[in-house]
């Protein structure tokens, strides 16, 4: 049970599912600091496909996150959190600090994700080695989407304008979730969040991915 207004926000989803878009929307409203593993890797001049580096970076960002939470600063972790064990670790770690924890799960059709990644590749938005159809087909078999039982372990999200945006479009609910399709902010994305609706070599051996 949370004992402060400080929040840890986990965003779960495959690449190109809208994680960074959602994080940018939530950050000023909570308010919270965004930690983006890909962004940090790029700024540090590292290869985002370097699994060993990504594991070390994620460990350091989680250490930083715990320090920020302990000081009363809310944090958004916008990497994929594909594995249940990753989400459990973050949820329990934050709860040990008396901090509320939100989970936002972003889902979109595989073909849509592939098309978005191809647009990023051709536009130059994605500067690392391209994400291919083969990558997405593999990742889709690896990700462990949160089920309703897991979602209920998280705290109810603080009301924000992104929820109003979803409701404005009168989209059907799923897992007590809200979904939106073809808006400028969230093109063809399904978003699930606790009570309203993992990437890389984890302890379960899941591969790191962008």
C-alpha positions as CSV (number, residue, x, y, z in Angstrom):
1,X,0.0,0.0,0.0
2,X,1.4,3.4,-1.0
3,X,2.1,5.8,1.9
4,X,3.1,8.8,-0.2
5,X,2.0,10.5,-3.4
6,X,5.2,9.5,-5.2
7,X,4.6,7.1,-8.1
8,X,6.6,4.6,-10.1
9,X,5.1,4.3,-13.6
10,X,6.0,1.2,-15.6
11,X,5.2,1.2,-19.4
12,X,5.0,-2.2,-21.0
13,X,5.0,-2.9,-24.7
14,X,6.9,-3.9,-27.8
15,X,9.0,-1.4,-29.8
16,X,6.9,1.2,-31.7
17,X,3.8,0.6,-29.5
18,X,3.8,4.2,-28.2
19,X,5.7,4.0,-25.0
20,X,7.7,7.2,-25.4
21,X,4.6,9.1,-26.6
22,X,2.6,8.0,-23.5
23,X,5.6,8.8,-21.2
24,X,5.9,12.3,-22.6
25,X,2.2,12.8,-22.0
26,X,2.3,11.6,-18.4
27,X,5.5,13.2,-17.3
28,X,4.3,16.8,-16.8
29,X,1.0,15.7,-15.4
30,X,2.2,13.5,-12.6
31,X,4.8,15.2,-12.6
32,X,7.6,12.6,-13.1
33,X,11.1,12.1,-14.5
34,X,11.2,9.9,-17.6
35,X,14.0,7.3,-17.9
36,X,14.4,6.0,-21.4
37,X,16.9,3.2,-21.8
38,X,17.3,3.6,-25.5
39,X,17.8,7.4,-25.2
40,X,20.5,6.9,-22.5
41,X,22.3,4.3,-24.6
42,X,22.3,6.6,-27.6
43,X,23.5,9.6,-25.6
44,X,26.3,7.5,-24.2
45,X,27.4,6.5,-27.7
46,X,26.5,2.9,-27.2
47,X,25.0,0.4,-29.6
48,X,21.3,-0.1,-28.5
49,X,21.6,-3.7,-29.7
50,X,24.5,-4.4,-27.3
51,X,22.7,-6.8,-24.8
52,X,25.5,-6.7,-22.3
53,X,25.6,-2.9,-22.2
54,X,21.8,-2.7,-22.0
55,X,21.7,-5.1,-19.0
56,X,24.3,-2.9,-17.1
57,X,22.5,0.3,-18.1
58,X,19.1,-1.0,-16.9
59,X,20.6,-2.0,-13.6
60,X,22.1,1.5,-13.1
61,X,18.8,3.2,-14.1
62,X,16.9,1.0,-11.6
63,X,19.4,2.0,-8.9
64,X,18.8,5.7,-9.9
65,X,15.1,5.1,-9.9
66,X,15.1,3.8,-6.3
67,X,17.1,6.7,-5.1
68,X,14.8,9.2,-6.8
69,X,11.7,7.5,-5.4
70,X,13.2,7.5,-1.9
71,X,13.6,11.3,-2.2
72,X,10.0,11.7,-3.2
73,X,10.5,12.1,-7.0
74,X,8.1,10.2,-9.2
75,X,9.6,8.2,-12.1
76,X,8.4,6.8,-15.4
77,X,10.3,3.8,-16.8
78,X,9.5,3.6,-20.4
79,X,11.3,0.6,-21.6
80,X,9.3,-2.5,-22.5
81,X,9.2,-4.6,-19.3
82,X,8.4,-7.7,-21.3
83,X,8.7,-10.3,-18.5
84,X,6.5,-10.7,-15.5
85,X,9.5,-11.1,-13.3
86,X,10.8,-7.6,-14.3
87,X,7.4,-6.0,-13.5
88,X,7.3,-7.9,-10.1
89,X,10.8,-6.7,-9.2
90,X,9.9,-3.1,-9.9
91,X,6.5,-3.2,-8.2
92,X,7.8,-4.9,-5.0
93,X,10.9,-2.6,-4.9
94,X,8.7,0.5,-5.1
95,X,6.2,-0.8,-2.6
96,X,9.1,-1.4,-0.2
97,X,9.7,2.4,-0.3
98,X,6.0,3.1,0.3
99,X,5.5,4.3,-3.3
100,X,2.5,3.7,-5.5
101,X,3.1,1.8,-8.7
102,X,1.2,2.1,-12.0
103,X,1.3,-0.3,-15.0
104,X,0.4,0.9,-18.5
105,X,0.4,-1.9,-21.1
106,X,0.5,-0.8,-24.7
107,X,-0.6,-3.2,-27.4
108,X,-1.0,-2.8,-31.2
109,X,-1.3,-5.2,-34.1
110,X,2.0,-6.7,-35.2
111,X,1.6,-5.4,-38.8
112,X,1.1,-1.9,-37.4
113,X,4.2,-2.1,-35.3
114,X,6.2,-3.3,-38.3
115,X,5.0,-0.5,-40.4
116,X,5.8,2.1,-37.7
117,X,9.3,0.6,-37.4
118,X,9.8,0.8,-41.1
119,X,8.8,4.4,-41.2
120,X,11.3,5.2,-38.4
121,X,14.0,3.4,-40.3
122,X,13.4,5.3,-43.5
123,X,12.9,8.7,-41.9
124,X,16.1,8.5,-39.9
125,X,14.2,8.7,-36.6
126,X,15.8,5.3,-35.7
127,X,19.5,5.6,-36.3
128,X,20.7,2.2,-35.1
129,X,20.5,-1.0,-37.1
130,X,17.0,-1.5,-38.5
131,X,14.3,-3.4,-36.6
132,X,13.0,-5.9,-39.1
133,X,9.8,-8.1,-39.5
134,X,11.8,-11.0,-38.2
135,X,12.6,-9.2,-35.0
136,X,9.0,-8.3,-34.4
137,X,7.8,-11.8,-35.1
138,X,10.3,-13.2,-32.6
139,X,9.6,-10.5,-30.0
140,X,5.8,-11.2,-30.2
141,X,6.5,-14.8,-29.1
142,X,8.6,-13.6,-26.1
143,X,6.7,-10.8,-24.5
144,X,4.6,-11.8,-21.5
145,X,1.6,-9.4,-21.6
146,X,0.1,-8.7,-18.1
147,X,-3.2,-10.5,-17.5
148,X,-6.1,-9.1,-15.5
149,X,-4.8,-10.8,-12.3
150,X,-1.5,-9.1,-12.6
151,X,-3.0,-5.7,-13.5
152,X,-5.0,-5.8,-10.2
153,X,-1.7,-5.9,-8.3
154,X,-0.9,-2.3,-9.3
155,X,-2.3,1.0,-8.1
156,X,-5.0,2.9,-9.9
157,X,-3.5,5.5,-12.2
158,X,-3.8,9.1,-11.2
159,X,-6.4,10.7,-13.5
160,X,-4.8,12.5,-16.4
161,X,-5.7,14.1,-19.7
162,X,-4.6,11.0,-21.7
163,X,-7.5,9.1,-20.1
164,X,-9.8,11.8,-21.1
165,X,-8.4,11.6,-24.6
166,X,-9.2,7.9,-24.8
167,X,-12.7,8.4,-23.4
168,X,-13.4,11.2,-25.8
169,X,-13.2,8.6,-28.6
170,X,-15.7,6.3,-26.9
171,X,-13.4,3.2,-27.3
172,X,-14.5,-0.1,-25.8
173,X,-12.9,-1.2,-22.6
174,X,-10.7,-4.3,-22.1
175,X,-9.2,-5.6,-18.8
176,X,-10.7,-2.5,-17.2
177,X,-8.6,-0.7,-19.8
178,X,-9.0,2.1,-22.2
179,X,-8.0,1.9,-25.8
180,X,-7.6,4.5,-28.6
181,X,-7.2,4.2,-32.3
182,X,-5.8,6.6,-34.9
183,X,-5.4,9.7,-32.8
184,X,-2.4,12.0,-33.4
185,X,-0.9,11.1,-30.1
186,X,-1.6,7.3,-30.1
187,X,-2.1,6.0,-33.6
188,X,-3.6,2.5,-33.6
189,X,-2.6,1.7,-30.0
190,X,-4.4,-0.2,-27.3
191,X,-3.5,1.0,-23.8
192,X,-4.2,-1.0,-20.7
193,X,-3.6,0.4,-17.2
194,X,-4.2,-1.0,-13.8
195,X,-7.8,-0.8,-12.6
196,X,-8.9,1.0,-15.7
197,X,-8.8,-1.4,-18.2
198,X,10.0,-7.4,-20.4
199,X,13.4,-6.2,-23.0
200,X,16.7,-8.2,-22.8
201,X,18.5,-10.7,-20.8
202,X,16.4,-10.8,-17.7
203,X,16.8,-13.4,-15.0
204,X,14.5,-15.6,-17.1
205,X,16.8,-15.3,-20.1
206,X,14.6,-13.1,-22.3
207,X,16.6,-11.2,-25.0
208,X,17.2,-7.5,-24.8
209,X,15.6,-5.6,-27.7
210,X,15.2,-2.0,-28.6
